[in-house]
Every structure is written in structure tokens, then in C-alpha cells.
Amino acid sequence: METSPLPAKRASRVGSFLSLVRKNKEALVGAVIVGIFFVTAIVAEIANVFGIQITPYSPLQQDVGPVLAAPSISHIFGTDLLGRDVFSRIIVATPNDVAVGISVVGVALLVGVIIGSIAAFRGGLLDEFLMRFTDVIFALPVLVIAMVIAVTLGPGVTHMMVALMIIWWPPYARLARGEALKVSHQNYIDSARLSGAGTWKIITKHVVPNISVTMLVYATLDIGTVILLYAGLSYLGLSVSPPFPDWGEMVSSYQDYLIVSPWLPIIPGLVIATGVIGFSLLGDGIRDALLAS
Amino acid sequence: MNLLSYVLRRLLFASFVLLAVVTITFVLSHNLGGNVIVAWLGKTASLHPQLAQLYAEKYHLNDPVLVQYYYYVLGLLQGNLGFSPSRGFIPVLTVISQTLPLTLQIVFFAFVISLGLGALLGVVSARYGHTKIDGGIRAFYLAGYASPPFFIALVLLIVFAYGFKLLPSGGAFDPSVQQPTLITGIPLIDSLIEGNWAYFVSGIRHAILPSLALALVTFGVVTRVLRSSLLEVMHMNYIRTARARGLDENTVFYKHALRNALIPVVTLSSIILTWLITGTIFVENVFAYPGMGQYVVHALLAQDYPGILGTTIVFALVIVIGNLAADLLYVVVDPQIRLG
């Protein structure tokens, strides 16, 4: 069935899509920012696993420099009250934030596609039940619910991840259902049905590949939002336990030194904002490129 | 009749959402510190055996789960949210009645600024679509949207409170001014009714920075949606007709295009409201503003479970009521729902 010209055609489509993204300056900036965050996260995590120090100073060691030093060549983001190097602390915190962003969005994508396409293809009462359930979860105030779930589980990065995963999927289910409904009217779905394929096979073989692009664009935009929310929970002291650093936690513990060393809380805040902007620009850019192609 | 069924459907939905929140808090309250009583009296529950016993009897805490659930919901309907250890064991409801009005004040101002600034920039953005002005506005709202609320709050604090010394850095009012007597419960309104200008001015001055911090995070959604909806509307046939009738461009833009383009903005108000209310948790903490957001953070730090669960329910209630109001407002502005 698969004819040989198809992969080539697909490759050229991917190529023209990439060139469209490349032409879009905003998407390019976004891709660069996201790239830097990813590479930093991966390198920092690998280094952590093997116990290699890649940061200029040990992130946890105190008095590696003068206390509350302003940014300089030896400490580009300055030092905190305990004389720890802020730049090193920011680098080692990167894997947490990136991992939470990707895994929460990944799980939401999976759960959303399953619920949304089952609702669209089964229809009837099951559809009604699944979508009303989705509506109710969607209407819950995310941060507040994540907060109480997190309090019950106790602080910790994994617990935060789980708390967010429990409530993050509803928009994905809605989007997937809408897209799956559009696909369900296509002729190839009818022919798959006629050839005796069951709902599950139709969903995995025909629906998922056809709705994946829309879903992935939404997911890209969404990773930034999850990072923002995680930073909030971390700011509230629900993620890492001291002395291990996290961006949100750094802002909250450094905000007491706002008058003496304003850069201390400002720098981790800027890092969070830059990451979120990166994902937004990339997501917007991919969407524009898709609309154009 | 359609209108009635729409309103009834929304009301039914709102009660489902509240029921979901209450069920979640009920389930979670059973998983705190190994004992349900901890969810009502906090970690130090064992220090108050008499109170604990009273609670166990009143809320049937030794009975089957379903019976407990019934009494839990009944208790909530009667306003019982437990006692707050982080506030010296006064009822959570009392703490909320003191803090919620202050939070609502800044949420109200933030909502107004958010819609006003958002709409203004959306209009300018669409008017000068695809120019440098449009690009500048996009950069501004992207930065706002991408920044955590606590970060924007810190920047405002540095610039306006510590830098230019224009506005106070914390609190809800100047402690030296006389507080208004309780009339409506909302201090700013009460001080207006009483003619207590000193408090009113002080209250407004203390509310500006927290409200602005919240608004800077949310206005971008309004700008973005209004811009694209305006650009879309400008291609519609009725706009061409209006132009063909010889109306000048300003009349076409503001009288014909803007009115219709504003409809999608109204649907956004419920999202914005949710963001603003949850944003208070961070912003109030930065500005030491004694509202419900600051209470949650204190409760979190002190592991004050009754405070955390109680504020969760009240936050959800406020958000559900706000969303309901936005849904009803939508009926007013969009004739398609009214007639359709």
C-alpha cells in the first residue's frame, strides 16, 4: 500500500515547513531559546547522574565567593547570602523545570487524545458523559487544586508533576474531540470502517496521525504555561527542599534581599520569563508556518 | 425560553463544579496527617482533645464515609470550615471574612485595568496592524504573559515603591488612618459611604501596585484576541457595505467593527477572572497585602490544613460565581444566544 514516492513527498513537505519556520524570525528566536534550555537541561542532568560538575562552582557549596556579590566576571549572576554562585544554581535547576513542562504536557496530550477521540467516535451517552466530566475538571481553578493536591502528597518535584498531570488534560480532550470529529467525516475513515477496523484501530491508525499536528502545536505553546505554573508552585515552597535550588523557589527565597541586591530575585524571574517566551514564540511560529503551507 | 434554559444549564453546571471541588477537598482531607480531624483542627489537633471529640461527634467522623460526606457538605453549607491554627484557632470563616474583601478590591481594580489596557492596546494594534507599533505592543504583552506574577510584582516594587518612592511597598492601608466601620464589608466602599477620605485615598494607593501587577499578566489575552477579532471583522461584508455607503473610516472602525469585535473579549473575562484570583496568591505575598492570597501562603508555610482547604473552597466559589456572571454577561452582549 505504501508507495515509494510517499516518504520523499513527506520529506519535502517537512523541508518546506522547516524553511517556513526558518523564515519566521520570531519562531527562530523561539527555537533558539527552547534549544538552549533543552541542551542545558540535558547536559545538566547527565552531568548530575555521572556526578560531574559542569557549573563554574558547586551549586550547593557556600562561600565560593563574597556574600551578596553583584554580578561580575567571576560570578556572572552574583552570589547569594550564603556566598553560593547564583549562575550555577540556575543551571542545575533547569532539568526540573524542563522535565515538568514536557512530562505534564506529554501526559495531558496522551490522556486528552484518548478521551477526546473515544468521545468523538463512540458518540452518544459515553461522549456526553466524558465531555461533561471534562468540562467540570476544566472549570476547576488549576493552581488552587494543584496546590491542595500538592499539600496532600507533600512537597517534591515528582509530587508537583503528578498534581499537575491530574488536572492538566481537559483542554487537550476538548481539542482532540473537535479535531477527531472533523476527521471522522472523511472518506478514508468510512472505508476503514467498511474494511472491518474497530474503533481502537481507527483511532490509533487513522485519527491520531491526522490530528497530531494540531495537537503538537497546542502542546508546544502549552509547555511554557506549565513551566510558569510549576514556577508558581515552586515559589510557594512546594517543589524542591533546600538547599537544592529551583527557579521559583530562588525568587521567593531571594526576594527578602530586594533592596540590597535586586538582581538576586530578578535574575531567576527573568530566566522563567525567557523560557516561557521561547515556547510561545516557537508555538506561534509553527502555527503560522502551518497556516501558510 | 431559550434564555431560561441557558441560564439554568449554566447554574446546574456551576453547582457541579462546586460539588467537584468539595468532593476533592473531602477526599484530600482524609489523607492529611493520617487523621481526618487534622483537616479540621490542624496538625496540633491532639492538643485539643475536647475540641477534637466535639468535631468527631458533630461531623460523624467515626461513621461510614458516605455519612461523613453528607455531614461535611452540610457543615460547609452552614459555613463551617474548621479552625485555623496559623491564626490562633479562630474559625477559618472569620479569617476569610476579613481577608476576602481586600482581595476582591484588588481583583476588581485589576480586572478593570486588564480590560481597559488590553482593549486600548488591541485597538491600537489592529489600527496599525503589521507595523512597528503593532510589533512593539506584541512584545509588551508577550513579556507580561510570560512573566510569573510574583516577578512582575517584584519589578513594580523596585521601580515604584523603592525607586521613585511614589507608592507604598506593602499593606492594605496606612496604619495611622482610622479604619472604616463595617457596612458592606468592603473597606473601600465603606470608607466612601462614611466619607472617610483619608482611608479611601490610602486604600487606593496601597491597591494600585498589586492590581497593576495582576493586570500586567492578564491584559495580553484581551489585546491578542481583540486584535485578531478586529482584523477579521474588518474583512466582513457589512464593513464593506458601511464603507460603500460613504461612512468615514473612524465611524466604520469604532461604530461598526469594534462593537462586534468586542464579543469574543467578553468570553475571555471568565478566564481573566480566574487568573486574577489565583494570581493574588503570589502578588499579595510580595506586597504583604493582607488578603486571602497572603493567608493561603501563610497557611501553606504553617501546614494549616483547615486554612488551605477552606480557602480552596472559597477561591473556587468566587471563581464559579465570577464565571457564572461572565456567562450571563455574554447573553447581554451576544444577541445570537438571546435569540438563537
Interface residues (C-beta under 8 A of the other chain):
Chain A: R132 D135 V136 I137 A139 L140 P141 V142 L143 V144 I145 M147 V148 I149 V151 T152 G224 L228 A231 G232 Y235 L236 G237 L238 G248 V251 S252 Q255 L258 I259 P262 P265 I266 G269 L270 I272 A273 T274 V276 I277 S280 L281
Chain B: F13 F16 V17 A20 V21 I24 T25 L28 N31 L32 L142 A143 Y145 A146 S147 P148 P149 F150 F151 L154 V155 L157 I158 Y162 T274 I277 T278 I281 F282 V286 V296 V297 L300 L301 Q303 Y305 I308 L309 T311 T312 F315 A316 I319 V320 N323
